[in-house]
Amino acid sequence: MRRFYLQHAAIQANQIQVTGAEARHISSVLRLQPGQAVEFFDGKGAVYSAVLATTTKSLVTAAITAIRQDTDTAASSLTVAQCLLKGKKMDFLVQKATELGVHTFLPVVSRYCENHGDRGHQEQRWQRIMIEACKQCKRTVPMTIEPVQSLDLIDFSGFSHRLAAWEQEKETALPTSFLEQPGSICLFLGPEGGLHSDDLQLLRQWAFITFSLGSKILRGETAALAVMAIVQYLTGALQPSKVAAVSVQALVS
């Protein structure tokens, strides 16, 4: 079933009204017709089952038939602090982090970053990619994407667990202390060129624990995807979702 974001929609009584780009997408691109069943999500965990009533380029309306609230199964929220990668690799990671249930994505500029694109354009594109990924994977609460920040200006004090993948770490595997003491996790991942000694010193000042992903040298996007999936599995974020059904009147009145 097709799912759409309610960012530009208004809920009045038991009806949803969609305008702008999303209305054009529904009517002109997907060519959905009145009578077809769809879903909408509001970015706060509520999912609205609805039946389309009218579909024009300027306005789409739908009658709400049911509402449910999805809950997060992860014991700890995960923030991925990813140093900028070249080309479209960051686009790929924004998409996959969204699908894997990462709470916050923090793009970082470190000493060896080679990504020098238009920051404003990049951030807008990442937001679009993230919303489209939410629709595809049925995620109800969008991932937060922070503005690009320089490593030396980031405050990491709010995280209970701070972990950094480092290609030169020879002894420590991925720590799992977050299983014994659930809390917010910051997972730091470097750029293609690796971590400069100054970057490493900053991370250690913030009490990051460096860990190895094995003896093989992984590409930046491979390392990020692998460790995101591992951490999310361990914290329970990849467990089946718990869904609570709620009556229409309870949420729209």
C-alpha positions as CSV (number, residue, x, y, z in Angstrom):
1,M,0.0,0.0,0.0
2,R,1.3,3.5,-0.9
3,R,2.3,5.7,2.0
4,F,2.7,9.5,2.0
5,Y,4.0,12.1,4.4
6,L,1.6,14.6,6.0
7,Q,4.0,17.6,6.1
8,H,1.8,19.7,3.8
9,A,-1.6,18.2,4.7
10,A,-4.4,19.3,6.9
11,I,-6.6,16.9,8.9
12,Q,-10.2,18.1,9.3
13,A,-12.6,15.9,11.0
14,N,-12.1,12.5,9.4
15,Q,-10.6,13.9,6.2
16,I,-7.1,14.5,4.9
17,Q,-6.3,17.2,2.4
18,V,-3.0,17.2,0.5
19,T,-1.7,20.0,-1.6
20,G,1.6,21.0,-3.3
21,A,4.2,18.5,-4.5
22,E,2.7,15.6,-2.7
23,A,-0.7,16.1,-4.4
24,R,1.0,16.3,-7.8
25,H,2.9,13.1,-7.0
26,I,-0.2,11.2,-6.0
27,S,-2.3,12.4,-9.0
28,S,0.1,12.9,-11.8
29,V,3.1,10.6,-11.2
30,L,1.4,7.7,-9.5
31,R,-1.9,8.3,-11.1
32,L,-3.9,7.1,-8.1
33,Q,-7.6,7.2,-8.5
34,P,-10.5,7.9,-6.1
35,G,-11.5,4.7,-4.2
36,Q,-7.9,3.5,-3.8
37,A,-6.6,2.7,-0.3
38,V,-3.5,4.5,0.9
39,E,-1.7,5.5,4.1
40,F,-0.4,8.7,5.5
41,F,2.1,9.3,8.4
42,D,2.5,12.5,10.4
43,G,6.2,12.1,11.5
44,K,5.1,11.6,15.1
45,G,4.3,7.9,15.0
46,A,0.7,8.1,13.8
47,V,-0.3,6.2,10.7
48,Y,-3.6,7.0,9.0
49,S,-5.3,4.4,6.7
50,A,-7.5,6.3,4.2
51,V,-9.4,6.0,1.0
52,L,-8.8,8.6,-1.7
53,A,-11.8,10.7,-2.5
54,T,-10.5,13.2,-5.0
55,T,-7.2,13.3,-6.9
56,T,-6.3,16.5,-8.8
57,K,-2.9,18.2,-9.3
58,S,-3.7,20.9,-6.8
59,L,-5.7,19.0,-4.2
60,V,-6.0,15.4,-3.0
61,T,-8.5,14.4,-0.4
62,A,-8.9,11.2,1.5
63,A,-11.3,9.8,4.1
64,I,-9.7,8.4,7.2
65,T,-10.7,4.8,7.9
66,A,-8.4,3.9,10.8
67,I,-5.5,5.2,12.8
68,R,-2.7,3.4,14.6
69,Q,0.4,4.4,16.6
70,D,3.7,2.7,16.0
71,T,6.2,2.4,18.8
72,D,10.0,2.2,18.7
73,T,11.4,-1.1,19.9
74,A,15.0,0.1,20.4
75,A,16.3,0.3,23.9
76,S,18.9,3.0,23.0
77,S,18.7,5.8,20.4
78,L,21.5,5.8,17.9
79,T,23.2,8.9,16.4
80,V,25.5,8.3,13.5
81,A,28.3,10.9,13.2
82,Q,29.5,10.3,9.7
83,C,32.5,12.1,8.2
84,L,31.6,13.4,4.7
85,L,32.2,10.8,2.0
86,K,32.8,11.6,-1.7
87,G,30.2,11.5,-4.4
88,K,26.8,10.0,-3.7
89,K,27.9,7.8,-0.8
90,M,26.4,10.2,1.7
91,D,23.1,10.0,-0.1
92,F,23.3,6.2,0.1
93,L,24.0,6.3,3.9
94,V,21.2,8.7,4.6
95,Q,18.8,6.3,2.9
96,K,20.2,3.2,4.7
97,A,20.4,4.9,8.1
98,T,16.7,5.9,7.7
99,E,15.8,2.3,6.8
100,L,17.7,0.9,9.7
101,G,16.0,3.1,12.2
102,V,18.9,5.5,13.1
103,H,17.5,8.3,15.3
104,T,19.9,11.1,14.2
105,F,22.3,11.5,11.3
106,L,25.2,14.0,12.0
107,P,27.4,14.8,8.9
108,V,30.9,15.7,10.1
109,V,33.8,17.6,8.5
110,S,37.1,16.1,9.6
111,R,40.7,16.7,8.5
112,Y,40.7,14.2,5.6
113,C,37.2,14.8,4.2
114,E,37.1,15.4,0.4
115,N,33.5,16.3,0.0
116,H,33.3,20.0,-0.8
117,G,29.8,20.3,-2.3
118,D,27.2,22.9,-1.8
119,R,26.2,22.3,1.9
120,G,22.7,23.8,1.6
121,H,21.9,21.8,-1.5
122,Q,23.3,18.7,0.0
123,E,21.2,19.0,3.2
124,Q,18.0,19.6,1.2
125,R,18.7,16.6,-0.9
126,W,19.3,14.4,2.2
127,Q,16.0,15.5,3.6
128,R,14.2,14.5,0.4
129,I,16.0,11.1,0.4
130,M,15.2,10.5,4.0
131,I,11.5,11.2,3.6
132,E,11.3,9.0,0.5
133,A,13.1,6.2,2.5
134,C,10.5,6.6,5.3
135,K,7.7,6.1,2.8
136,Q,9.4,3.0,1.3
137,C,10.3,1.3,4.6
138,K,7.2,2.3,6.5
139,R,9.0,4.3,9.0
140,T,6.6,6.6,10.9
141,V,9.0,9.0,12.7
142,P,11.6,10.6,10.3
143,M,15.3,10.5,11.1
144,T,16.7,13.8,12.3
145,I,19.5,15.1,10.0
146,E,21.7,17.7,11.6
147,P,23.5,20.4,9.7
148,V,27.0,19.6,8.6
149,Q,29.4,20.5,11.4
150,S,33.1,20.6,11.9
151,L,34.4,17.9,14.3
152,D,36.1,20.4,16.6
153,L,32.9,22.3,17.2
154,I,30.6,19.3,18.1
155,D,29.5,18.8,21.7
156,F,29.3,15.1,22.4
157,S,28.6,15.4,26.1
158,G,24.9,14.3,25.8
159,F,25.7,10.7,24.8
160,S,25.9,7.8,27.2
161,H,28.0,5.7,24.9
162,R,30.6,7.0,22.4
163,L,32.1,4.6,19.9
164,A,34.4,5.3,17.0
165,A,35.4,2.9,14.2
166,W,39.1,3.2,13.6
167,E,41.0,1.3,10.9
168,Q,44.2,1.2,13.0
169,E,42.6,-0.3,16.1
170,K,44.2,-3.7,16.6
171,E,42.8,-5.0,19.9
172,T,39.3,-3.8,20.7
173,A,36.2,-5.1,18.9
174,L,32.9,-3.3,18.9
175,P,32.0,-2.7,22.6
176,T,28.6,-3.8,23.8
177,S,28.3,-1.9,27.1
178,F,25.2,-0.2,25.8
179,L,23.4,-3.6,26.2
180,E,24.1,-3.6,30.0
181,Q,23.4,0.1,30.5
182,P,20.9,1.4,27.8
183,G,21.3,5.0,26.8
184,S,22.0,7.2,23.9
185,I,24.7,6.0,21.5
186,C,27.0,8.1,19.3
187,L,28.6,6.0,16.6
188,F,31.5,7.9,14.8
189,L,32.7,6.9,11.4
190,G,35.6,8.4,9.5
191,P,36.0,9.5,5.8
192,E,37.8,7.6,3.0
193,G,41.1,9.0,4.1
194,G,40.7,7.7,7.7
195,L,41.2,9.6,10.9
196,H,43.9,12.2,11.3
197,S,45.8,12.1,14.6
198,D,44.2,15.4,15.5
199,D,40.7,13.9,14.9
200,L,41.6,10.9,17.1
201,Q,42.9,13.2,19.9
202,L,39.6,15.1,19.8
203,L,37.6,11.9,20.0
204,R,39.6,10.6,22.9
205,Q,39.1,13.9,24.7
206,W,35.4,13.2,24.5
207,A,36.0,9.7,25.8
208,F,35.2,7.8,22.6
209,I,36.2,4.1,22.6
210,T,37.8,3.2,19.3
211,F,37.0,-0.3,17.9
212,S,38.0,-2.5,15.0
213,L,35.7,-4.0,12.3
214,G,38.2,-6.7,11.5
215,S,41.4,-7.2,9.6
216,K,40.0,-6.1,6.2
217,I,40.0,-2.5,5.1
218,L,36.4,-1.6,4.4
219,R,35.2,1.2,2.2
220,G,33.6,4.1,4.2
221,E,30.1,3.3,3.2
222,T,30.6,-0.5,3.8
223,A,31.9,0.1,7.3
224,A,29.1,2.5,8.2
225,L,26.4,0.2,6.9
226,A,27.8,-2.8,8.7
227,V,28.2,-1.3,12.1
228,M,24.8,0.6,11.9
229,A,23.1,-2.8,11.3
230,I,25.0,-4.5,14.1
231,V,24.3,-1.9,16.7
232,Q,20.6,-1.6,15.7
233,Y,20.2,-5.4,15.9
234,L,21.9,-5.6,19.3
235,T,19.7,-2.7,20.7
236,G,16.5,-4.4,19.5
237,A,15.7,-1.8,16.8
238,L,15.4,-4.6,14.2
239,Q,12.8,-6.5,16.3
240,P,9.2,-6.7,15.0
241,S,7.3,-3.4,15.6
242,K,4.6,-3.1,18.2
243,V,1.6,-1.4,16.7
244,A,-1.3,0.0,18.7
245,A,-4.6,0.4,16.9
246,V,-6.6,3.6,17.9
247,S,-10.1,4.6,16.9
248,V,-10.5,7.4,14.5
249,Q,-12.5,9.6,16.9
250,A,-9.8,9.3,19.6
251,L,-7.2,11.0,17.5
252,V,-9.0,13.4,15.3
253,S,-11.5,14.8,17.8
